[in-house]
């Protein structure tokens, strides 16, 4: 049986760098999950809800990126791997349904669905590599042990009172996020050696870019639905809709115009592809995705209450979303090019300065400020890149 599993591994050819249809099908679950998350946040956003939102964002990203790592190593066109993705899709639907009430009566359902996704995927990879790749098998053995510990905290959090739940779930996330940093050190067998997984950097880059598209698409859906619900409230709604759409397009431009392709090239050509992929994708894309999600929530606020005097809770989404996004793209471009994009640094500084005006501005003015800053960053970078390419020609 071990010999028969060799064809489960991802093939080393040009096609292997492309996302497969089963992977794209799997991603649809996260469209639903992100919509659920955005609607939950927009309905009652506060500093407390924002803290809970970070737990959800960290959890959704971690389960998605680690599934992507497994499909980076295995061939998603093989029937057993496809069946794994279908199983994870079902669990993902349950997870997304439970998400709005995860800090209420659906806490145990959310925790069990999350833990089942993490453990079943890791156990499947453990079986797939048994007898085919000893180094990868041992790495996933360590990963599985770490996930058993974190899953205990997830389930315990689902069983305790909602007031204590966050403590257990933060501990679970801390365990999972710290595991790669210590190379899954496990008592008795130690840490995993560096570069044990045969990572395809170009494939990981494409998958992360597609997740960014999913997050931006969720922003379009949420914005369009909210705008249609308030279309009869005058020209201010049309103005905010234009600003929200412009913000989304600018985030797409800033990420894809130069950064994504450069990150893909860096990941593919790196001498330490596994370590580089961790920096660029596993951790590096988290603030990008979180920023897009928060931006969608901020746009929903602005469309619903454009003339309301803003407060720091609203500004955390309206300005904080673009701030996180620029910080993430700054990291990605700095790592991939070994040079700092000063346009992004200036944009981050301008947004931080904008928080000074929060008590004196209406929501739509903050939205205008965010769009203007992103436009300035995009134009600065575009002009700088054109000059650089002309000088290099």
KELO-335245 format. One record per residue: residue number from 1; y, z, x of N, C-alpha, C, CB in turn. Coordinates in steps of 0.02 Angstrom, whole numbers. Glycine has a CB too. Example, Ala and Ser with C-alpha at 12.3 -4.5 7.8 and 13.67 -1.06 7.14 Angstrom:
   k    nc2    nc3    nc1   cac2   cac3   cac1    cc2    cc3    cc1   cbc2   cbc3   cbc1
   1   -284    390    660   -225    390    615   -165    390    660   -224    452    565
   2   -112    354    642    -53    357    684      2    394    645    -30    286    704
//
This chain:
   k    nc2    nc3    nc1   cac2   cac3   cac1    cc2    cc3    cc1   cbc2   cbc3   cbc1
   1    -61      0     42      0      0      0     63      0     43      1     62    -47
   2     59     34    100    118     37    143    138    -31    167    105     83    203
   3     87    -72    185    103   -139    208    136   -180    153     40   -175    233
   4    114   -167     91    141   -206     35    213   -190     19    100   -195    -25
   5    239   -136     47    308   -116     31    358   -146     79    314    -42     32
   6    337   -183    129    384   -212    176    432   -260    140    347   -250    232
   7    408   -294     88    452   -341     53    503   -306      9    410   -389     11
   8    498   -239      3    550   -202    -33    614   -197      8    525   -133    -51
   9    610   -204     73    669   -196    116    714   -256    111    647   -184    190
  10    780   -244    117    829   -298    113    817   -347    171    901   -271    115
  11    819   -412    155    806   -463    205    868   -475    248    785   -529    170
  12    856   -495    309    910   -506    357    929   -580    358    890   -483    429
  13    966   -601    306    989   -671    302   1057   -672    268    937   -715    263
  14   1085   -732    261   1153   -739    233   1157   -713    162   1174   -812    236
  15   1104   -724    123   1105   -702     53   1106   -626     46   1045   -731     17
  16   1079   -592     97   1074   -519     93   1142   -485     94   1032   -493    149
  17   1194   -519    114   1260   -489    116   1294   -490     47   1304   -525    166
  18   1266   -528      0   1297   -535    -65   1269   -483   -114   1285   -605    -92
  19   1312   -460   -158   1289   -415   -211   1243   -453   -259   1349   -384   -250
  20   1188   -422   -277   1139   -454   -321   1157   -441   -394   1068   -429   -306
  21   1128   -481   -439   1141   -472   -511   1118   -403   -535   1106   -526   -550
  22   1060   -377   -513   1042   -308   -535   1094   -256   -514    975   -289   -507
  23   1124   -264   -455   1175   -217   -433   1237   -223   -477   1193   -230   -360
  24   1257   -283   -494   1315   -293   -538   1302   -266   -607   1334   -367   -542
  25   1240   -274   -631   1221   -247   -696   1225   -170   -695   1149   -269   -715
  26   1202   -140   -641   1206    -68   -633   1278    -44   -636   1174    -47   -567
  27   1325    -81   -607   1395    -61   -604   1426    -55   -674   1434   -111   -563
  28   1398    -89   -724   1427    -86   -791   1429    -15   -818   1389   -132   -838
  29   1380     25   -799   1379     94   -821   1442    131   -799   1317    130   -794
  30   1466    114   -740   1524    149   -713   1589    124   -744   1527    140   -637
  31   1589     65   -774   1646     45   -815   1653     94   -873   1638    -28   -841
  32   1597    107   -906   1597    155   -962   1616    224   -938   1528    156   -995
  33   1588    246   -882   1602    313   -856   1676    322   -839   1559    328   -795
  34   1706    271   -808   1777    276   -790   1822    275   -852   1797    219   -743
  35   1803    237   -902   1841    237   -965   1837    306   -997   1815    183  -1014
  36   1777    335   -999   1769    402  -1025   1812    452   -987   1695    424  -1021
  37   1813    446   -922   1852    492   -881   1927    484   -894   1837    482   -807
  38   1951    423   -895   2023    411   -906   2045    436   -975   2039    337   -899
  39   2006    423  -1026   2024    445  -1093   2024    521  -1099   1976    415  -1145
  40   1976    552  -1065   1973    625  -1065   2034    655  -1032   1910    649  -1030
  41   2055    626   -976   2113    651   -940   2178    639   -979   2118    619   -871
  42   2184    579  -1007   2246    562  -1041   2257    603  -1105   2247    488  -1058
  43   2203    626  -1135   2209    662  -1199   2240    731  -1190   2141    669  -1231
  44   2231    762  -1133   2258    830  -1123   2263    843  -1048   2214    884  -1157
  45   2312    812  -1015   2317    817   -943   2360    876   -923   2346    752   -913
  46   2334    916   -877   2370    974   -851   2344    985   -780   2360   1038   -896
  47   2372   1034   -746   2348   1048   -678   2275   1070   -679   2392   1102   -644
  48   2257   1109   -730   2187   1130   -736   2140   1072   -749   2180   1181   -792
  49   2160   1027   -794   2120    967   -809   2117    922   -747   2149    929   -869
  50   2172    918   -710   2173    877   -649   2123    903   -599   2244    875   -618
  51   2116    969   -595   2067    999   -550   1996    981   -571   2075   1075   -547
  52   1983    985   -637   1917    965   -663   1905    891   -650   1912    980   -738
  53   1958    851   -656   1951    779   -646   1929    763   -575   2018    743   -660
  54   1953    801   -527   1931    789   -458   1856    799   -450   1969    836   -410
  55   1828    848   -485   1756    858   -483   1720    797   -510   1736    921   -524
  56   1744    770   -567   1713    711   -596   1719    650   -550   1744    696   -665
  57   1778    641   -522   1789    583   -478   1744    587   -417   1863    579   -456
  58   1740    647   -387   1697    656   -328   1624    644   -347   1705    727   -300
  59   1604    667   -405   1534    659   -426   1517    586   -441   1520    702   -489
  60   1560    552   -479   1547    482   -496   1545    439   -433   1599    456   -545
  61   1593    450   -388   1594    410   -327   1532    422   -285   1658    425   -287
  62   1512    485   -279   1456    502   -235   1390    472   -260   1450    577   -227
  63   1380    475   -325   1317    448   -351   1317    372   -346   1306    470   -424
  64   1375    341   -353   1379    268   -347   1371    246   -275   1446    242   -376
  65   1407    277   -228   1406    253   -159   1337    264   -128   1459    288   -118
  66   1303    318   -147   1237    329   -118   1184    283   -149   1217    401   -127
  67   1194    263   -211   1151    211   -239   1164    145   -203   1163    204   -315
  68   1225    132   -186   1243     71   -150   1213     71    -80   1319     64   -146
  69   1211    129    -48   1178    134     18   1103    116     12   1187    205     47
  70   1071    140    -41   1000    125    -50    988     51    -63    970    167   -107
  71   1030     21   -105   1022    -51   -118   1046    -93    -59   1060    -71   -181
  72   1084    -63    -13   1100    -96     49   1039   -101     95   1157    -59     85
  73    995    -53     88    935    -51    130    875    -84     98    918     21    147
  74    873    -84     30    817   -112     -7    839   -175    -43    789    -61    -57
  75    791   -216    -62    805   -280    -96    806   -269   -171    752   -333    -76
  76    865   -274   -201    872   -262   -273    840   -316   -316    944   -255   -290
  77    818   -371   -286    785   -423   -324    710   -410   -332    795   -491   -290
  78    684   -360   -296    613   -341   -302    605   -299   -364    588   -303   -238
  79    552   -310   -402    543   -278   -467    547   -202   -464    476   -298   -496
  80    512   -166   -418    518    -93   -417    590    -69   -406    474    -65   -363
  81    628   -103   -364    698    -82   -352    740    -96   -414    728   -120   -290
  82    726   -152   -448    761   -166   -511    748   -110   -562    739   -234   -540
  83    684    -90   -568    667    -38   -616    702     28   -598    590    -27   -617
  84    709     42   -533    747    101   -513    818     97   -538    747    108   -436
  85    850     39   -530    919     30   -553    925     38   -628    946    -38   -531
  86    876     12   -666    878     19   -738    872     93   -758    821    -22   -771
  87    829    129   -724    821    201   -736    887    238   -721    764    230   -694
  88    918    221   -665    981    252   -648   1036    234   -697   1002    232   -577
  89   1034    173   -724   1082    153   -775   1077    197   -837   1072     80   -794
  90   1015    209   -859   1006    252   -918   1033    322   -905    931    255   -937
  91   1016    350   -847   1042    416   -831   1118    416   -826   1011    441   -765
  92   1145    360   -800   1218    354   -795   1252    353   -863   1235    291   -757
  93   1220    321   -912   1247    321   -980   1248    392  -1008   1206    274  -1026
  94   1193    429   -998   1190    498  -1021   1245    539   -986   1121    529  -1006
  95   1253    529   -921   1305    563   -883   1374    550   -912   1302    542   -809
  96   1388    486   -925   1454    467   -951   1467    494  -1021   1461    391   -952
  97   1415    495  -1063   1422    522  -1131   1439    597  -1128   1358    510  -1172
  98   1406    632  -1081   1416    704  -1076   1482    722  -1042   1359    736  -1038
  99   1511    676  -1005   1569    691   -962   1628    724  -1000   1593    628   -929
 100   1649    697  -1058   1708    729  -1090   1698    802  -1109   1726    690  -1153
 101   1636    823  -1118   1622    893  -1137   1581    929  -1083   1584    895  -1204
 102   1587    904  -1021   1548    934   -967   1570   1005   -952   1554    892   -904
 103   1632   1022   -966   1655   1091   -957   1653   1129  -1024   1725   1092   -928
 104   1612   1102  -1069   1599   1135  -1132   1525   1138  -1145   1635   1099  -1189
 105   1506   1115  -1206   1436   1122  -1226   1389   1072  -1192   1430   1115  -1299
 106   1415   1019  -1160   1373    968  -1129   1365    978  -1054   1401    900  -1142
 107   1381   1037  -1029   1378   1048   -957   1309   1040   -927   1402   1117   -941
 108   1257   1067   -961   1189   1061   -935   1165    989   -936   1142   1106   -974
 109   1183    952   -989   1163    881   -993   1193    842   -936   1184    851  -1061
 110   1258    853   -923   1292    819   -868   1258    836   -802   1366    838   -866
 111   1244    900   -790   1215    922   -727   1145    894   -718   1213    998   -724
 112   1104    895   -770   1036    869   -765   1036    793   -752    996    885   -829
 113   1081    757   -786   1084    685   -776   1105    668   -705   1133    653   -826
 114   1156    704   -680   1179    692   -611   1124    708   -561   1241    735   -596
 115   1093    766   -567   1041    786   -520    982    738   -522   1017    857   -535
 116    964    716   -582    908    669   -589    924    602   -556    892    657   -664
 117    986    579   -562   1006    517   -528   1000    524   -452   1078    497   -546
 118   1026    578   -426   1025    588   -353    954    596   -326   1067    649   -335
 119    915    637   -358    848    652   -332    799    593   -342    820    713   -366
 120    801    562   -401    753    508   -413    767    449   -367    757    485   -487
 121    830    434   -353    846    380   -307    824    396   -237    921    365   -308
 122    835    459   -215    817    478   -148    740    480   -139    846    547   -131
 123    705    504   -189    631    505   -187    603    435   -186    603    545   -246
 124    634    390   -223    612    320   -223    620    290   -153    651    278   -275
 125    678    302   -121    689    276    -54    640    307     -4    761    290    -31
 126    624    371    -14    576    404     29    508    369     24    570    479     10
 127    487    353    -36    424    318    -46    427    247    -18    405    316   -121
 128    484    213    -28    490    144     -5    485    139     71    556    115    -28
 129    511    189    107    511    186    180    449    217    211    572    220    207
 130    407    249    171    347    279    198    300    224    224    311    322    144
 131    285    226    287    241    177    317    274    111    336    185    164    272
 132    338    104    321    373     42    337    428     52    389    403     11    274
 133    462    109    386    517    123    433    520    199    443    586     95    406
 134    491    223    498    484    295    509    551    330    515    442    307    572
 135    599    299    549    664    331    559    701    338    492    708    291    609
 136    701    286    451    733    290    386    697    339    341    734    221    353
 137    630    341    345    591    388    306    612    460    321    516    379    319
 138    619    477    384    638    545    402    710    560    381    631    555    478
 139    754    510    384    823    520    361    824    536    287    866    457    375
 140    785    499    247    784    512    175    746    576    159    753    453    138
 141    700    597    202    668    662    193    721    717    198    612    673    244
 142    764    711    248    818    760    256    866    757    196    857    748    322
 143    885    696    177    931    688    120    903    720     57    945    613    107
 144    838    710     45    807    738    -15    810    814    -14    734    715    -19
 145    799    844     44    803    917     49    873    943     33    782    940    119
 146    923    909     60    992    928     44   1007    921    -31   1042    885     85
 147    981    867    -61    994    856   -132    957    906   -176    974    786   -151
 148    900    930   -153    865    983   -191    909   1046   -194    797    999   -158
 149    942   1062   -139    985   1121   -138   1046   1110   -183   1008   1137    -65
 150   1079   1052   -175   1139   1039   -215   1121   1035   -290   1174    974   -193
 151   1064   1006   -306   1043   1000   -376   1034   1068   -408    979    960   -382
 152   1011   1117   -369   1004   1185   -395   1072   1213   -416    972   1231   -342
 153   1124   1197   -376   1191   1219   -394   1218   1182   -455   1239   1209   -335
 154   1202   1116   -460   1223   1079   -520   1193   1108   -583   1203   1005   -513
 155   1128   1120   -582   1094   1146   -641   1117   1218   -656   1018   1144   -632
 156   1125   1259   -605   1150   1327   -615   1219   1325   -647   1152   1365   -549
 157   1261   1279   -625   1327   1272   -655   1324   1253   -728   1368   1222   -617
 158   1275   1211   -746   1267   1192   -815   1244   1249   -859   1220   1136   -821
 159   1212   1299   -829   1184   1355   -867   1233   1413   -876   1122   1380   -833
 160   1281   1419   -829   1328   1476   -833   1384   1460   -883   1358   1492   -764
 161   1428   1507   -892   1484   1497   -939   1532   1444   -912   1522   1564   -950
 162   1566   1409   -957   1614   1356   -935   1666   1382   -886   1648   1326   -995
 163   1684   1446   -892   1736   1473   -848   1712   1477   -775   1758   1542   -872
 164   1646   1486   -766   1618   1492   -698   1588   1427   -672   1566   1547   -697
 165   1586   1377   -714   1550   1315   -698   1579   1280   -637   1552   1268   -757
 166   1644   1278   -632   1676   1240   -577   1655   1267   -509   1752   1243   -584
 167   1645   1333   -504   1627   1363   -439   1561   1335   -415   1623   1440   -445
 168   1511   1331   -459   1446   1305   -440   1449   1230   -424   1394   1318   -496
 169   1486   1193   -464   1489   1121   -453   1528   1103   -391   1519   1086   -514
 170   1580   1141   -375   1616   1129   -312   1570   1143   -253   1680   1174   -308
 171   1530   1196   -258   1482   1212   -205   1432   1155   -197   1446   1278   -220
 172   1408   1127   -253   1361   1072   -250   1392   1011   -216   1337   1053   -321
 173   1453    995   -234   1487    938   -203   1500    950   -129   1552    922   -239
 174   1518   1012   -112   1530   1028    -42   1467   1019      0   1555   1101    -35
 175   1410   1037    -28   1346   1026      6   1334    952     17   1288   1058    -34
 176   1343    913    -36   1328    841    -31   1376    804     14   1329    810   -101
 177   1440    821     11   1489    786     52   1486    806    125   1559    798     25
 178   1463    866    139   1459    888    208   1395    865    242   1464    964    212
 179   1345    848    203   1279    830    232   1283    772    282   1232    810    176
 180   1316    715    266   1319    662    317   1357    682    380   1352    600    287
 181   1405    728    373   1445    748    431   1403    786    482   1504    791    408
 182   1352    821    458   1307    858    504   1241    820    513   1294    930    479
 183   1242    756    493   1184    713    499   1121    743    467   1170    697    572
 184   1133    775    407   1078    801    367   1033    850    406   1036    743    339
 185   1066    892    446   1027    940    484    984    981    437   1073    986    525
 186    921    989    454    873   1024    411    831   1071    454    826    973    374
 187    822   1133    431    782   1181    471    712   1152    485    776   1248    433
 188    691   1160    547    624   1138    566    621   1068    595    580   1141    507
 189    664   1023    569    662    954    595    729    933    625    643    906    539
 190    780    975    619    844    960    651    884    907    616    832    939    721
 191    933    879    652    978    829    625    949    759    634   1047    833    658
 192    971    715    591    950    645    597    985    613    657    966    606    532
 193    949    575    699    982    540    754   1035    492    728    930    501    797
 194   1085    478    769   1138    430    749   1109    360    739   1194    429    802
 195   1137    325    692   1119    254    680   1045    244    666   1140    212    740
 196   1019    282    618    948    274    600    937    223    545    919    341    578
 197    990    208    507    983    162    451   1008     93    470   1021    189    389
 198    971     42    448    989    -28    464   1040    -53    414    925    -73    463
 199   1103    -34    425   1157    -46    377   1182   -118    382   1214      3    388
 200   1194   -148    325   1226   -213    321   1299   -201    301   1190   -262    270
 201   1344   -202    350   1414   -185    338   1449   -231    290   1451   -184    402
 202   1434   -296    293   1467   -344    249   1447   -332    176   1448   -416    270
 203   1384   -315    165   1362   -300     97   1396   -238     70   1285   -291     95
 204   1400   -184    110   1434   -124     88   1507   -137     72   1429    -70    141
 205   1540   -178    113   1610   -195    101   1619   -231     35   1638   -237    159
 206   1574   -278     21   1579   -315    -42   1566   -270   -102   1529   -373    -43
 207   1517   -225    -96   1502   -180   -151   1561   -134   -165   1439   -139   -136
 208   1592   -107   -113   1649    -62   -123   1708   -100   -153   1670    -29    -58
 209   1717   -163   -131   1771   -204   -159   1759   -216   -234   1776   -271   -122
 210   1696   -225   -253   1680   -235   -324   1693   -172   -364   1607   -258   -332
 211   1681   -114   -333   1695    -52   -369   1771    -44   -379   1666      9   -331
 212   1810    -64   -329   1883    -63   -337   1903   -109   -395   1918    -85   -271
 213   1871   -166   -400   1885   -212   -456   1868   -178   -523   1844   -277   -449
 214   1812   -141   -524   1793   -105   -585   1847    -55   -604   1725    -69   -575
 215   1871    -16   -554   1923     34   -568   1988      1   -591   1936     75   -505
 216   2007    -55   -560   2067    -91   -581   2057   -121   -651   2085   -147   -531
 217   1997   -146   -664   1982   -173   -730   1986   -120   -784   1914   -205   -731
 218   1961    -60   -768   1967     -4   -815   2040     12   -829   1930     58   -788
 219   2082      6   -778   2154     17   -788   2183    -34   -837   2191     13   -720
 220   2164    -97   -830   2187   -149   -875   2165   -135   -947   2162   -218   -853
 221   2101   -115   -955   2075   -101  -1021   2112    -43  -1054   2000    -86  -1018
 222   2120     11  -1016   2153     70  -1043   2226     56  -1060   2149    128   -992
 223   2260     20  -1016   2330      4  -1028   2338    -42  -1089   2360    -30   -966
 224   2295    -93  -1093   2299   -139  -1149   2286   -105  -1215   2251   -195  -1140
 225   2237    -61  -1217   2221    -26  -1280   2278     20  -1301   2157     14  -1272
 226   2305     57  -1253   2360    103  -1270   2422     65  -1291   2376    148  -1209
 227   2437     10  -1257   2496    -31  -1276   2488    -59  -1346   2506    -87  -1225
 228   2428    -81  -1364   2418   -109  -1431   2426    -55  -1484   2348   -141  -1436
 229   2407      8  -1468   2414     62  -1516   2487     81  -1528   2376    124  -1493
 230   2532     65  -1480   2602     84  -1485   2648     23  -1486   2622    130  -1427
 231   2621    -35  -1504   2659    -97  -1500   2719    -98  -1547   2614   -156  -1516
 232   2718    -58  -1599   2772    -59  -1648   2829    -11  -1631   2745    -41  -1717
 233   2829     15  -1571   2879     66  -1552   2938     37  -1512   2846    120  -1511
 234   2944    -29  -1511   3003    -58  -1481   2993    -89  -1413   3055     -8  -1476
 235   3048   -113  -1385   3046   -150  -1322   3027   -108  -1263   3112   -183  -1309
 236   3035    -41  -1267   3018      2  -1211   2943     -3  -1195   3038     74  -1226
 237   2902    -13  -1247   2829    -18  -1236   2814    -81  -1197   2791    -17  -1304
 238   2849   -135  -1213   2838   -198  -1177   2859   -190  -1104   2877   -256  -1210
 239   2915   -155  -1092   2938   -143  -1024   2887   -103   -984   3006   -107  -1024
 240   2861    -50  -1015   2812     -8   -980   2747    -47   -969   2797     56  -1020
 241   2729    -89  -1017   2669   -131  -1009   2677   -178   -949   2655   -172  -1073
 242   2736   -208   -942   2750   -251   -884   2745   -211   -819   2820   -283   -890
 243   2774   -151   -818   2771   -109   -758   2699    -89   -742   2814    -47   -768
 244   2661    -71   -793   2591    -51   -782   2550   -109   -756   2561    -24   -848
 245   2559   -168   -785   2523   -226   -762   2542   -244   -690   2535   -286   -809
 246   2608   -241   -676   2632   -256   -609   2602   -206   -558   2709   -253   -606
 247   2599   -142   -577   2570    -92   -533   2497   -107   -517   2575    -22   -564
 248   2459   -127   -568   2389   -143   -558   2380   -204   -512   2354   -157   -625
 249   2421   -256   -524   2418   -316   -482   2436   -300   -410   2464   -371   -510
 250   2487   -258   -401   2508   -240   -333   2454   -201   -296   2573   -199   -336
 251   2419   -156   -332   2364   -120   -300   2309   -169   -279   2336    -66   -347
 252   2295   -218   -323   2246   -269   -304   2270   -306   -241   2235   -320   -363
 253   2333   -325   -240   2360   -363   -183   2356   -323   -118   2432   -384   -198
 254   2378   -260   -121   2380   -219    -61   2310   -209    -34   2413   -151    -76
 255   2260   -202    -78   2192   -191    -55   2159   -256    -31   2150   -161   -111
 256   2167   -311    -67   2128   -371    -53   2164   -421     -8   2111   -405   -117
 257   2230   -421     -5   2264   -474     31   2246   -474    105   2338   -466     23
 258   2238   -415    133   2221   -413    205   2169   -360    221   2284   -399    245
 259   2172   -303    188   2131   -246    208   2057   -254    197   2154   -187    171
 260   2036   -280    138   1965   -281    122   1926   -327    170   1955   -305     51
 261   1953   -386    182   1919   -433    227   1915   -405    297   1955   -501    227
 262   1967   -373    320   1967   -344    387   1916   -287    392   2036   -319    406
 263   1911   -246    338   1862   -192    338   1791   -220    340   1872   -148    275
 264   1780   -275    304   1713   -306    304   1695   -331    374   1710   -363    254
 265   1743   -363    407   1730   -389    474   1717   -331    523   1791   -431    499
 266   1755   -277    517   1746   -220    562   1677   -188    551   1800   -168    550
 267   1658   -180    488   1592   -150    473   1535   -194    498   1585   -139    398
 268   1544   -260    494   1490   -305    515   1484   -309    591   1503   -375    486
 269   1540   -304    626   1539   -313    699   1535   -248    738   1601   -351    721
 270   1533   -192    703   1536   -127    737   1473   -115    778   1545    -71    686
 271   1483    -81    835   1426    -62    876   1388     -3    846   1449    -45    948
 272   1423     36    804   1391     91    767   1402     80    692   1419    162    790
 273   1365     34    662   1379     15    592   1372     71    542   1333    -41    573
 274   1324    116    552   1314    171    505   1374    218    506   1250    210    520
 275   1397    237    565   1454    282    571   1518    248    546   1463    303    644
 276   1527    185    562   1586    148    539   1586    142    463   1588     78    570
 277   1528    129    434   1523    123    361   1540    189    327   1453    100    340
 278   1519    245    357   1538    310    329   1613    319    327   1506    367    371
 279   1647    302    383   1720    310    387   1756    263    338   1744    297    457
 280   1735    201    336   1770    151    296   1754    155    221   1754     82    321
 281   1691    169    205   1669    162    136   1648    228    103   1611    114    133
 282   1602    264    133   1577    324    101   1633    374     87   1523    357    144
 283   1674    387    137   1730    433    129   1797    396    120   1734    479    189
 284   1805    340    154   1870    307    155   1892    278     89   1869    253    205
 285   1844    258     46   1863    227    -18   1874    278    -74   1810    178    -38
 286   1856    340    -62   1865    391   -115   1937    398   -137   1839    457    -91
 287   1987    406    -92   2056    411   -116   2081    347   -148   2102    429    -59
 288   2055    289   -128   2075    226   -160   2054    226   -233   2044    166   -123
 289   1992    242   -245   1966    242   -314   1999    297   -355   1889    251   -314
 290   2005    357   -326   2038    412   -361   2110    395   -379   2036    477   -319
 291   2145    361   -333   2214    341   -346   2220    292   -404   2245    311   -285
 292   2174    245   -408   2175    196   -462   2162    231   -529   2122    141   -451
 293   2114    277   -531   2098    313   -593   2158    354   -616   2037    359   -583
 294   2190    391   -571   2249    430   -589   2306    386   -610   2271    474   -530
 295   2314    328   -579   2366    281   -599   2357    259   -671   2367    220   -553
 296   2295    246   -691   2280    227   -760   2300    282   -809   2205    210   -768
 297   2286    344   -790   2306    401   -832   2382    405   -837   2277    467   -804
 298   2417    396   -781   2490    398   -782   2520    343   -825   2516    392   -712
 299   2490    284   -823   2515    229   -865   2504    244   -938   2480    163   -846
 300   2449    277   -953   2436    298  -1023   2489    347  -1046   2366    329  -1030
 301   2507    396  -1005   2561    443  -1021   2626    405  -1037   2573    492   -963
 302   2642    359   -992   2707    324   -998   2709    281  -1061   2720    281   -937
 303   2654    248  -1077   2652    208  -1138   2655    251  -1201   2589    165  -1139
 304   2625    309  -1198   2622    353  -1257   2688    390  -1267   2565    403  -1251
 305   2719    412  -1211   2781    451  -1216   2831    426  -1164   2767    528  -1205
 306   2857    366  -1171   2901    337  -1119   2965    375  -1108   2917    266  -1137
 307   2994    404  -1161   3059    437  -1154   3053    512  -1145   3101    422  -1215
 308   2994    538  -1142   2986    610  -1131   3009    630  -1061   2913    631  -1142
 309   3043    688  -1058   3061    714   -993   2998    729   -954   3107    777   -999
 310   2993    704   -895   2931    712   -857   2926    783   -830   2928    661   -801
 311   2864    801   -812   2853    864   -777   2805    850   -720   2824    919   -826
 312   2790    900   -680   2750    889   -621   2677    873   -637   2754    950   -575
 313   2653    894   -695   2585    876   -714   2580    801   -727   2563    916   -777
 314   2628    774   -766   2629    702   -778   2641    663   -713   2683    684   -829
 315   2687    688   -672   2702    654   -610   2642    653   -563   2762    686   -575
 316   2598    702   -569   2538    704   -528   2496    641   -539   2496    766   -544
 317   2499    613   -600   2464    551   -614   2508    490   -601   2439    550   -686
 318   2570    490   -627   2613    431   -622   2630    414   -550   2677    442   -662
 319   2648    465   -511   2664    454   -439   2605    471   -393   2724    497   -420
 320   2566    521   -413   2510    542   -370   2456    489   -364   2480    605   -396
 321   2445    450   -417   2395    397   -414   2412    345   -360   2389    363   -481
 322   2471    315   -363   2490    268   -309   2492    301   -240   2558    239   -324
 323   2511    366   -237   2511    401   -173   2441    404   -142   2539    472   -182
 324   2392    423   -182   2323    426   -158   2298    357   -138   2277    456   -212
 325   2314    307   -179   2293    238   -165   2320    215    -98   2315    191   -221
 326   2385    226    -86   2415    205    -22   2385    243     37   2491    214    -24
 327   2371    308     26   2340    347     80   2271    319     97   2335    421     60
 328   2232    300     46   2166    272     58   2168    205     93   2129    265     -7
 329   2213    161     71   2218     95    103   2247    101    173   2261     48     60
 330   2291    151    183   2317    164    250   2259    182    298   2369    221    249
 331   2215    225    276   2158    245    317   2112    185    330   2118    301    282
 332   2097    147    278   2052     90    285   2080     39    335   2040     57    218
 333   2144     23    329   2173    -27    373   2183     -2    444   2240    -50    345
 334   2196     63    451   2203     91    518   2136     91    554   2232    162    515
 335   2083    111    520   2016    112    550   1993     42    568   1966    145    504
 336   2006     -6    523   1979    -74    533   2019   -115    583   1976   -110    467
 337   2084   -100    590   2126   -141    634   2150   -104    696   2186   -166    596
 338   2139    -37    698   2163      4    753   2238      2    761   2130    -18    818
 339   2273    -14    706   2346    -12    706   2370     16    639   2377    -84    719
 340   2426     53    641   2450     87    581   2495     40    541   2488    151    600
 341   2481     29    476   2526    -10    434   2586     33    412   2489    -38    372
 342   2642     23    445   2699     66    432   2728     57    362   2753     53    483
 343   2713      0    331   2735     -9    262   2704     44    217   2715    -80    237
 344   2640     60    229   2606    110    189   2634    180    202   2530    107    203
 345   2648    194    266   2677    259    282   2744    269    248   2686    266    358
 346   2784    216    248   2850    220    215   2842    228    139   2891    157    231
 347   2794    192    110   2781    198     38   2760    268     19   2728    148     17
 348   2716    298     59   2694    367     46   2753    415     50   2639    388     95
 349   2796    406    101   2855    448    108   2902    441     49   2893    431    173
 350   2911    379     25   2955    367    -32   2928    400    -95   2964    291    -44
 351   2862    397   -106   2833    429   -165   2842    505   -161   2759    410   -172
 352   2829    533   -103   2838    605    -95   2910    626   -110   2818    628    -24
 353   2957    585    -86   3028    598   -101   3042    592   -175   3073    550    -62
 354   3005    547   -209   3016    537   -281   2999    598   -322   2975    480   -304
 355   2956    643   -297   2940    703   -335   3000    748   -344   2884    742   -300
 356   3051    740   -302   3112    780   -309   3146    765   -375   3160    766   -251
 357   3140    703   -399   3176    682   -459   3136    694   -523   3194    608   -455
 358   3076    722   -517   3032    729   -575   3066    768   -632   2968    765   -555
 359   3098    826   -620   3127    863   -677   3185    828   -712   3150    931   -654
 360   3212    775   -679   3272    743   -706   3259    673   -735   3326    739   -652
 361   3197    651   -732   3182    581   -751   3134    579   -810   3152    543   -692
 362   3141    527   -850   3093    514   -904   3032    480   -874   3125    471   -960
 363   2978    480   -913   2915    453   -888   2920    380   -866   2861    459   -941
 364   2956    340   -905   2959    269   -889   2998    256   -824   2990    229   -946
 365   3045    301   -807   3082    293   -745   3036    308   -685   3143    340   -744
 366   2992    357   -692   2944    370   -639   2896    311   -631   2905    434   -654
 367   2877    281   -687   2833    222   -684   2869    165   -648   2812    200   -755
 368   2933    157   -663   2973    106   -630   2977    120   -554   3044    103   -660
 369   2986    183   -536   2989    202   -466   2923    185   -430   3005    277   -459
 370   2868    202   -461   2802    189   -431   2792    114   -420   2746    218   -474
 371   2809     75   -471   2800      2   -465   2845    -27   -411   2815    -33   -532
 372   2908     -2   -407   2955    -28   -357   2931    -11   -286   3024      1   -369
 373   2904     49   -276   2880     68   -209   2821     26   -189   2861    143   -208
 374   2773     15   -235   2715    -27   -220   2736    -99   -205   2665    -25   -278
 375   2786   -124   -242   2812   -191   -230   2842   -195   -160   2864   -210   -283
 376   2880   -144   -141   2910   -143    -74   2857   -142    -19   2955    -83    -66
 377   2804   -103    -29   2750   -100     20   2716   -169     27   2697    -46      1
 378   2702   -200    -31   2667   -265    -31   2709   -318      3   2650   -286   -102
 379   2774   -320    -12   2818   -370     18   2826   -359     93   2887   -369    -15
 380   2835   -297    113   2842   -281    185   2780   -303    223   2853   -205    194
 381   2722   -286    197   2660   -303    231   2650   -379    233   2600   -270    198
 382   2665   -413    178   2657   -486    174   2701   -521    226   2673   -512    104
 383   2764   -500    230   2811   -531    277   2790   -516    349   2883   -506    264
 384   2769   -453    361   2748   -434    429   2686   -473    451   2734   -359    432
 385   2639   -484    406   2579   -521    423   2595   -594    436   2528   -515    367
 386   2640   -623    397   2659   -693    408   2692   -702    476   2706   -718    352
 387   2735   -656    493   2769   -659    559   2718   -652    616   2822   -604    564
 388   2671   -607    606   2620   -596    658   2577   -658    667   2577   -535    641
 389   2557   -689    612   2514   -748    617   2552   -807    646   2487   -766    548
 390   2615   -814    631   2655   -867    661   2662   -856    736   2724   -870    629
 391   2674   -793    755   2681   -778    826   2617   -788    864   2705   -707    836
 392   2560   -779    830   2494   -786    862   2471   -859    864   2442   -744    826
 393   2504   -901    824   2481   -972    819   2500  -1011    882   2511  -1006    757
//
